[in-house]
Amino acid sequence: MALLNVTNIPSEREPFIDERTGLVSRTWYRFLLRLFDITGAGGNTITIEDLQKAPSDTLISQFFELDKKVDGLLAGPLASSITEQTYYTIAPFDIVLTASPFTYQNTASYTLDVLMGGNIGGVVKLEFSRDGVTWYETGSFYGMFTLSPYDSIKITYVAAPTVTGIPR
């Protein structure tokens, strides 16, 4: 005999993500599995009669409570890993170079494109580093280079190029 899963909607106090494992908590997993089972477990077992049944007021209110919980998670501690926010609204900005060689590190929490232009022939070496210790020559001096948070570029030049940061 199959074990019946009668899991109700988890309490508001129940975290969606288990802090120990970083995975969906057992309670929420059982709830989502129950929803999956009820809706046909991925098969086409829903009949016309099923579609004609109106959901109960209780079911509707539980759905809206679940929706609020999901919205709360997206605005809460998981926001940094689940967010859909983009940084296209942040305007490009000039990166002012100091003496050569000049090192620029992306200290922002978002990816940044660095556009190198102007004074063609002025740059003699362009290097990339993820840790600030090991440097890799890019093989190119002009164009657009993408820096993840905390990545760095080192620009060695005889005539300063025009450098622009473009948030992504």
Secondary structure, DSSP 8 states (H G I E B T S, - for coil): -----------TTS-SB-TTTSSB-HHHHHHHHHHHHHTTTTSS---HHHHHS---HHHHHHHHHHHHHHHHHHHTTTHHHH-----TTS--EE----SSSEEEE--SSS-EEEEEESSTT-EEEEEEESSSSS-EE-S-SSEEEEE-TT-EEEEEESS--EEEEEE-
